[in-house]
Amino acid sequence: MTAAPCSVTSSTTEQLAVSAQQLAPMLGLSVRTVRTMDSAGRLPHPVKLNGHAVRWVLDGPMGIRAWLAAGAPDRSEFEARVNAKRTNKRQWSN
């Protein structure tokens, strides 16, 4: 028995991660500014797919939406905040 082909369209699902070209208009920035901000550590860490395709995760604790909700801090500050929240949750769950 073989699996049925999967048909997923962008109109029925939301993207999980976006490229610099897709992220730029979401943030109201140019692609060059997105790349500059990433190089300067002013965006959350992107993920690399297949070793070269760079994408930013939109949702989740380290995603672009969480970063914006936190006031768009520098990468190091954002990661410290997320890690502090994770540590606090672990301490209270024990």
DRENTI-799129 format. One record per atom (N, C-alpha, C): residue number from 1; residue in three letters; atom name; x negated, y negated, z negated. Coordinates in nm, 2 decimals, always signed. Layout:
<recs>
NUM/ALA/CA/X/Y/Z $
...
</recs>
This chain:
<recs>
1/MET/N/-0.08/+0.12/+0.00 $
1/MET/CA/+0.00/+0.00/+0.00 $
1/MET/C/-0.09/-0.12/+0.00 $
2/THR/N/-0.06/-0.22/+0.09 $
2/THR/CA/-0.14/-0.34/+0.10 $
2/THR/C/-0.06/-0.46/+0.04 $
3/ALA/N/-0.13/-0.55/-0.01 $
3/ALA/CA/-0.07/-0.67/-0.07 $
3/ALA/C/-0.01/-0.76/+0.05 $
4/ALA/N/+0.10/-0.82/+0.02 $
4/ALA/CA/+0.16/-0.91/+0.12 $
4/ALA/C/+0.07/-1.04/+0.12 $
5/PRO/N/+0.06/-1.10/+0.24 $
5/PRO/CA/-0.02/-1.22/+0.25 $
5/PRO/C/+0.04/-1.33/+0.17 $
6/CYS/N/-0.04/-1.41/+0.11 $
6/CYS/CA/+0.00/-1.52/+0.02 $
6/CYS/C/+0.01/-1.64/+0.10 $
7/SER/N/+0.13/-1.71/+0.09 $
7/SER/CA/+0.15/-1.83/+0.16 $
7/SER/C/+0.17/-1.95/+0.06 $
8/VAL/N/+0.06/-2.03/+0.05 $
8/VAL/CA/+0.07/-2.14/-0.05 $
8/VAL/C/+0.05/-2.27/+0.03 $
9/THR/N/+0.14/-2.36/+0.01 $
9/THR/CA/+0.13/-2.49/+0.08 $
9/THR/C/+0.11/-2.60/-0.02 $
10/SER/N/+0.05/-2.71/+0.02 $
10/SER/CA/+0.03/-2.82/-0.07 $
10/SER/C/+0.16/-2.88/-0.12 $
11/SER/N/+0.26/-2.86/-0.05 $
11/SER/CA/+0.39/-2.93/-0.09 $
11/SER/C/+0.45/-2.85/-0.20 $
12/THR/N/+0.42/-2.72/-0.22 $
12/THR/CA/+0.48/-2.65/-0.33 $
12/THR/C/+0.39/-2.63/-0.45 $
13/THR/N/+0.26/-2.66/-0.44 $
13/THR/CA/+0.17/-2.65/-0.55 $
13/THR/C/+0.09/-2.77/-0.57 $
14/GLU/N/+0.04/-2.79/-0.69 $
14/GLU/CA/-0.05/-2.91/-0.71 $
14/GLU/C/-0.19/-2.86/-0.71 $
15/GLN/N/-0.28/-2.94/-0.66 $
15/GLN/CA/-0.42/-2.90/-0.66 $
15/GLN/C/-0.47/-2.89/-0.80 $
16/LEU/N/-0.56/-2.80/-0.82 $
16/LEU/CA/-0.63/-2.78/-0.95 $
16/LEU/C/-0.75/-2.87/-0.96 $
17/ALA/N/-0.82/-2.89/-0.85 $
17/ALA/CA/-0.95/-2.97/-0.85 $
17/ALA/C/-0.95/-3.04/-0.72 $
18/VAL/N/-1.02/-3.16/-0.72 $
18/VAL/CA/-1.03/-3.24/-0.60 $
18/VAL/C/-1.17/-3.28/-0.57 $
19/SER/N/-1.19/-3.32/-0.45 $
19/SER/CA/-1.32/-3.36/-0.40 $
19/SER/C/-1.33/-3.51/-0.43 $
20/ALA/N/-1.45/-3.57/-0.41 $
20/ALA/CA/-1.47/-3.71/-0.42 $
20/ALA/C/-1.38/-3.79/-0.33 $
21/GLN/N/-1.36/-3.74/-0.21 $
21/GLN/CA/-1.28/-3.81/-0.11 $
21/GLN/C/-1.13/-3.81/-0.16 $
22/GLN/N/-1.09/-3.71/-0.23 $
22/GLN/CA/-0.95/-3.70/-0.28 $
22/GLN/C/-0.94/-3.78/-0.41 $
23/LEU/N/-1.04/-3.78/-0.50 $
23/LEU/CA/-1.04/-3.84/-0.62 $
23/LEU/C/-1.04/-4.00/-0.61 $
24/ALA/N/-1.12/-4.05/-0.52 $
24/ALA/CA/-1.14/-4.19/-0.50 $
24/ALA/C/-1.00/-4.27/-0.49 $
25/PRO/N/-0.91/-4.23/-0.40 $
25/PRO/CA/-0.79/-4.31/-0.40 $
25/PRO/C/-0.70/-4.29/-0.52 $
26/MET/N/-0.71/-4.17/-0.59 $
26/MET/CA/-0.64/-4.15/-0.71 $
26/MET/C/-0.68/-4.25/-0.82 $
27/LEU/N/-0.81/-4.28/-0.82 $
27/LEU/CA/-0.86/-4.38/-0.92 $
27/LEU/C/-0.87/-4.52/-0.87 $
28/GLY/N/-0.83/-4.54/-0.74 $
28/GLY/CA/-0.84/-4.67/-0.68 $
28/GLY/C/-0.98/-4.72/-0.66 $
29/LEU/N/-1.07/-4.63/-0.62 $
29/LEU/CA/-1.21/-4.65/-0.60 $
29/LEU/C/-1.25/-4.60/-0.47 $
30/SER/N/-1.37/-4.65/-0.42 $
30/SER/CA/-1.42/-4.59/-0.30 $
30/SER/C/-1.49/-4.46/-0.33 $
31/VAL/N/-1.52/-4.38/-0.23 $
31/VAL/CA/-1.59/-4.26/-0.24 $
31/VAL/C/-1.73/-4.29/-0.30 $
32/ARG/N/-1.79/-4.39/-0.25 $
32/ARG/CA/-1.93/-4.43/-0.29 $
32/ARG/C/-1.93/-4.46/-0.44 $
33/THR/N/-1.83/-4.53/-0.49 $
33/THR/CA/-1.82/-4.56/-0.63 $
33/THR/C/-1.80/-4.44/-0.71 $
34/VAL/N/-1.72/-4.34/-0.67 $
34/VAL/CA/-1.70/-4.22/-0.74 $
34/VAL/C/-1.83/-4.15/-0.75 $
35/ARG/N/-1.91/-4.14/-0.64 $
35/ARG/CA/-2.04/-4.07/-0.65 $
35/ARG/C/-2.14/-4.14/-0.74 $
36/THR/N/-2.14/-4.27/-0.73 $
36/THR/CA/-2.22/-4.35/-0.82 $
36/THR/C/-2.19/-4.33/-0.96 $
37/MET/N/-2.06/-4.34/-1.00 $
37/MET/CA/-2.02/-4.31/-1.13 $
37/MET/C/-2.05/-4.17/-1.18 $
38/ASP/N/-2.04/-4.07/-1.09 $
38/ASP/CA/-2.08/-3.94/-1.13 $
38/ASP/C/-2.23/-3.93/-1.16 $
39/SER/N/-2.31/-3.99/-1.07 $
39/SER/CA/-2.46/-3.99/-1.09 $
39/SER/C/-2.50/-4.06/-1.22 $
40/ALA/N/-2.42/-4.16/-1.26 $
40/ALA/CA/-2.45/-4.24/-1.38 $
40/ALA/C/-2.39/-4.18/-1.50 $
41/GLY/N/-2.32/-4.07/-1.49 $
41/GLY/CA/-2.26/-4.00/-1.61 $
41/GLY/C/-2.14/-4.07/-1.66 $
42/ARG/N/-2.07/-4.14/-1.57 $
42/ARG/CA/-1.95/-4.21/-1.61 $
42/ARG/C/-1.82/-4.14/-1.57 $
43/LEU/N/-1.83/-4.02/-1.52 $
43/LEU/CA/-1.71/-3.93/-1.49 $
43/LEU/C/-1.73/-3.80/-1.56 $
44/PRO/N/-1.62/-3.73/-1.59 $
44/PRO/CA/-1.64/-3.59/-1.64 $
44/PRO/C/-1.72/-3.51/-1.54 $
45/HIS/N/-1.79/-3.40/-1.60 $
45/HIS/CA/-1.87/-3.32/-1.51 $
45/HIS/C/-1.78/-3.25/-1.40 $
46/PRO/N/-1.83/-3.26/-1.28 $
46/PRO/CA/-1.75/-3.18/-1.18 $
46/PRO/C/-1.80/-3.03/-1.18 $
47/VAL/N/-1.73/-2.95/-1.11 $
47/VAL/CA/-1.77/-2.81/-1.10 $
47/VAL/C/-1.82/-2.79/-0.96 $
48/LYS/N/-1.91/-2.70/-0.94 $
48/LYS/CA/-1.96/-2.66/-0.81 $
48/LYS/C/-1.90/-2.53/-0.76 $
49/LEU/N/-1.84/-2.53/-0.65 $
49/LEU/CA/-1.79/-2.41/-0.59 $
49/LEU/C/-1.88/-2.36/-0.48 $
50/ASN/N/-1.91/-2.23/-0.48 $
50/ASN/CA/-2.00/-2.18/-0.38 $
50/ASN/C/-2.14/-2.24/-0.38 $
51/GLY/N/-2.18/-2.30/-0.49 $
51/GLY/CA/-2.31/-2.36/-0.50 $
51/GLY/C/-2.32/-2.50/-0.44 $
52/HIS/N/-2.22/-2.55/-0.37 $
52/HIS/CA/-2.24/-2.68/-0.31 $
52/HIS/C/-2.11/-2.77/-0.30 $
53/ALA/N/-2.00/-2.71/-0.30 $
53/ALA/CA/-1.87/-2.79/-0.29 $
53/ALA/C/-1.84/-2.85/-0.43 $
54/VAL/N/-1.85/-2.98/-0.45 $
54/VAL/CA/-1.83/-3.04/-0.58 $
54/VAL/C/-1.68/-3.08/-0.59 $
55/ARG/N/-1.62/-3.04/-0.70 $
55/ARG/CA/-1.48/-3.08/-0.73 $
55/ARG/C/-1.46/-3.12/-0.87 $
56/TRP/N/-1.37/-3.21/-0.90 $
56/TRP/CA/-1.33/-3.25/-1.03 $
56/TRP/C/-1.20/-3.18/-1.07 $
57/VAL/N/-1.20/-3.12/-1.19 $
57/VAL/CA/-1.07/-3.06/-1.24 $
57/VAL/C/-0.98/-3.17/-1.28 $
58/LEU/N/-0.85/-3.16/-1.25 $
58/LEU/CA/-0.76/-3.26/-1.28 $
58/LEU/C/-0.70/-3.24/-1.42 $
59/ASP/N/-0.67/-3.12/-1.46 $
59/ASP/CA/-0.60/-3.10/-1.59 $
59/ASP/C/-0.69/-3.02/-1.68 $
60/GLY/N/-0.65/-3.01/-1.81 $
60/GLY/CA/-0.72/-2.94/-1.91 $
60/GLY/C/-0.80/-3.04/-2.00 $
61/PRO/N/-0.86/-2.99/-2.10 $
61/PRO/CA/-0.93/-3.08/-2.20 $
61/PRO/C/-1.04/-3.15/-2.14 $
62/MET/N/-1.11/-3.10/-2.03 $
62/MET/CA/-1.22/-3.18/-1.97 $
62/MET/C/-1.18/-3.23/-1.84 $
63/GLY/N/-1.06/-3.24/-1.81 $
63/GLY/CA/-1.01/-3.29/-1.68 $
63/GLY/C/-1.00/-3.44/-1.66 $
64/ILE/N/-0.98/-3.48/-1.54 $
64/ILE/CA/-0.97/-3.62/-1.51 $
64/ILE/C/-0.86/-3.69/-1.58 $
65/ARG/N/-0.74/-3.62/-1.59 $
65/ARG/CA/-0.63/-3.68/-1.66 $
65/ARG/C/-0.66/-3.70/-1.81 $
66/ALA/N/-0.72/-3.61/-1.87 $
66/ALA/CA/-0.76/-3.62/-2.01 $
66/ALA/C/-0.86/-3.73/-2.03 $
67/TRP/N/-0.95/-3.74/-1.94 $
67/TRP/CA/-1.06/-3.85/-1.94 $
67/TRP/C/-0.99/-3.98/-1.93 $
68/LEU/N/-0.90/-4.00/-1.84 $
68/LEU/CA/-0.82/-4.13/-1.83 $
68/LEU/C/-0.74/-4.16/-1.96 $
69/ALA/N/-0.68/-4.05/-2.01 $
69/ALA/CA/-0.60/-4.07/-2.13 $
69/ALA/C/-0.69/-4.11/-2.25 $
70/ALA/N/-0.81/-4.07/-2.25 $
70/ALA/CA/-0.91/-4.11/-2.36 $
70/ALA/C/-0.97/-4.25/-2.33 $
71/GLY/N/-0.93/-4.32/-2.23 $
71/GLY/CA/-0.98/-4.45/-2.20 $
71/GLY/C/-1.10/-4.45/-2.11 $
72/ALA/N/-1.12/-4.34/-2.03 $
72/ALA/CA/-1.23/-4.33/-1.93 $
72/ALA/C/-1.37/-4.36/-1.99 $
73/PRO/N/-1.41/-4.29/-2.10 $
73/PRO/CA/-1.54/-4.32/-2.16 $
73/PRO/C/-1.65/-4.25/-2.08 $
74/ASP/N/-1.77/-4.29/-2.11 $
74/ASP/CA/-1.88/-4.22/-2.04 $
74/ASP/C/-1.88/-4.07/-2.07 $
75/ARG/N/-1.94/-3.99/-1.98 $
75/ARG/CA/-1.94/-3.85/-1.99 $
75/ARG/C/-1.98/-3.79/-2.12 $
76/SER/N/-2.09/-3.84/-2.18 $
76/SER/CA/-2.14/-3.79/-2.30 $
76/SER/C/-2.04/-3.82/-2.42 $
77/GLU/N/-1.98/-3.93/-2.42 $
77/GLU/CA/-1.89/-3.97/-2.53 $
77/GLU/C/-1.76/-3.88/-2.51 $
78/PHE/N/-1.71/-3.86/-2.39 $
78/PHE/CA/-1.60/-3.78/-2.36 $
78/PHE/C/-1.62/-3.64/-2.41 $
79/GLU/N/-1.73/-3.58/-2.37 $
79/GLU/CA/-1.76/-3.45/-2.41 $
79/GLU/C/-1.77/-3.43/-2.56 $
80/ALA/N/-1.83/-3.53/-2.63 $
80/ALA/CA/-1.84/-3.53/-2.77 $
80/ALA/C/-1.70/-3.53/-2.84 $
81/ARG/N/-1.61/-3.61/-2.78 $
81/ARG/CA/-1.48/-3.62/-2.84 $
81/ARG/C/-1.41/-3.48/-2.82 $
82/VAL/N/-1.42/-3.43/-2.70 $
82/VAL/CA/-1.35/-3.30/-2.68 $
82/VAL/C/-1.41/-3.19/-2.77 $
83/ASN/N/-1.54/-3.19/-2.78 $
83/ASN/CA/-1.61/-3.09/-2.87 $
83/ASN/C/-1.57/-3.10/-3.01 $
84/ALA/N/-1.55/-3.23/-3.06 $
84/ALA/CA/-1.51/-3.26/-3.19 $
84/ALA/C/-1.37/-3.21/-3.22 $
85/LYS/N/-1.28/-3.22/-3.12 $
85/LYS/CA/-1.15/-3.17/-3.14 $
85/LYS/C/-1.15/-3.02/-3.15 $
86/ARG/N/-1.23/-2.96/-3.06 $
86/ARG/CA/-1.24/-2.81/-3.06 $
86/ARG/C/-1.29/-2.76/-3.20 $
87/THR/N/-1.39/-2.83/-3.25 $
87/THR/CA/-1.45/-2.79/-3.38 $
87/THR/C/-1.34/-2.80/-3.49 $
88/ASN/N/-1.27/-2.92/-3.49 $
88/ASN/CA/-1.17/-2.94/-3.59 $
88/ASN/C/-1.06/-2.83/-3.59 $
89/LYS/N/-1.02/-2.80/-3.47 $
89/LYS/CA/-0.92/-2.69/-3.45 $
89/LYS/C/-0.96/-2.56/-3.51 $
90/ARG/N/-1.09/-2.53/-3.48 $
90/ARG/CA/-1.14/-2.40/-3.53 $
90/ARG/C/-1.15/-2.40/-3.68 $
91/GLN/N/-1.19/-2.51/-3.74 $
91/GLN/CA/-1.20/-2.52/-3.89 $
91/GLN/C/-1.07/-2.50/-3.95 $
92/TRP/N/-0.96/-2.56/-3.90 $
92/TRP/CA/-0.83/-2.55/-3.96 $
92/TRP/C/-0.77/-2.42/-3.93 $
93/SER/N/-0.81/-2.34/-3.83 $
93/SER/CA/-0.75/-2.22/-3.80 $
93/SER/C/-0.80/-2.10/-3.88 $
94/ASN/N/-0.92/-2.13/-3.95 $
94/ASN/CA/-0.98/-2.02/-4.03 $
94/ASN/C/-0.92/-2.02/-4.17 $
</recs>
